Amino acid sequence: MMVMIFAVVFAALWNAGIGSVNILWGAIFGAAHWLVSGLMMGGVGMMHAGVKAGTVDAPGVYMTNNGGMMAFMGGLIGHILYGITVALVYSFFI
């Protein structure tokens, strides 16, 4: 569900004139999404019941507590690929 919501947000930004529908801007939007969502992961410990109970480790900012540099880079690359995919698919509909 969130995947569709962010695809619509990216499309709305392109329709508003922010960037253009191409691979570069898809990668930029994906990286920007990663910057925001990665920072928000630092707050999961305050909300997640498993972290509060001590049964699950807090992920930390950019998931670095649960995977170190692999999680950090994997999240970045995954978000960039998502942004590129959204741009390529959306370009067929405009």
C-alpha positions as CSV (number, residue, x, y, z in Angstrom):
1,M,0.0,0.0,0.0
2,M,2.8,2.5,0.9
3,V,4.5,1.6,-2.3
4,M,1.5,2.9,-4.3
5,I,1.1,6.0,-2.1
6,F,4.7,7.1,-2.7
7,A,4.4,6.4,-6.4
8,V,1.4,8.8,-6.5
9,V,3.4,11.3,-4.5
10,F,6.3,11.1,-7.0
11,A,3.8,11.5,-9.9
12,A,2.2,14.5,-8.2
13,L,5.6,16.2,-7.7
14,W,6.4,15.7,-11.4
15,N,3.0,17.0,-12.4
16,A,3.6,20.1,-10.2
17,G,6.7,20.8,-12.2
18,I,9.3,19.5,-9.7
19,G,11.8,17.7,-11.8
20,S,10.9,15.7,-14.9
21,V,9.9,12.1,-15.5
22,N,13.3,10.5,-16.2
23,I,15.8,8.1,-14.6
24,L,17.8,10.9,-13.0
25,W,14.8,12.5,-11.2
26,G,13.5,9.1,-10.3
27,A,16.8,8.3,-8.6
28,I,16.8,11.8,-6.9
29,F,13.3,11.2,-5.5
30,G,14.2,7.7,-4.4
31,A,17.3,9.0,-2.6
32,A,15.3,11.8,-0.9
33,H,12.7,9.3,0.2
34,W,15.6,7.2,1.7
35,L,17.0,10.2,3.6
36,V,13.7,10.9,5.3
37,S,12.6,7.4,6.0
38,G,16.1,6.3,7.2
39,L,16.1,9.1,9.7
40,M,12.6,8.1,10.9
41,M,13.9,4.6,11.6
42,G,15.7,6.1,14.6
43,G,12.3,6.8,16.2
44,V,11.0,3.2,15.8
45,G,12.3,2.3,19.3
46,M,9.9,4.8,20.9
47,M,6.8,3.3,19.1
48,H,7.4,-0.4,18.5
49,A,6.0,-2.8,21.2
50,G,8.7,-5.4,20.6
51,V,11.5,-2.9,21.1
52,K,9.9,-1.6,24.2
53,A,9.5,-5.1,25.6
54,G,13.2,-5.9,24.7
55,T,12.4,-8.8,22.4
56,V,13.4,-6.9,19.2
57,D,16.4,-4.7,18.8
58,A,15.8,-1.1,17.8
59,P,16.8,-0.6,14.1
60,G,18.6,2.7,14.6
61,V,19.0,5.5,12.1
62,Y,19.2,4.0,8.5
63,M,18.8,0.5,10.0
64,T,22.5,0.5,11.0
65,N,21.9,-1.3,14.3
66,N,20.4,-4.3,12.4
67,G,22.7,-4.6,9.5
68,G,25.4,-2.0,9.6
69,M,26.8,-0.8,6.3
70,M,24.9,-3.4,4.3
71,A,21.6,-2.2,5.6
72,F,22.6,1.4,5.0
73,M,23.7,0.8,1.4
74,G,20.9,-1.7,0.7
75,G,18.3,0.9,1.8
76,L,19.8,3.6,-0.4
77,I,20.1,1.4,-3.5
78,G,16.6,-0.1,-3.0
79,H,15.1,3.4,-2.7
80,I,17.0,4.6,-5.8
81,L,15.8,1.6,-7.8
82,Y,12.3,2.2,-6.7
83,G,12.4,5.8,-7.8
84,I,13.8,4.8,-11.2
85,T,11.2,2.1,-11.6
86,V,8.4,4.6,-10.8
87,A,9.8,7.1,-13.3
88,L,10.0,4.5,-16.0
89,V,6.5,3.1,-15.5
90,Y,5.0,6.6,-15.1
91,S,6.7,7.7,-18.3
92,F,4.5,5.2,-20.2
93,F,1.3,6.9,-18.9
94,I,2.0,10.5,-19.6
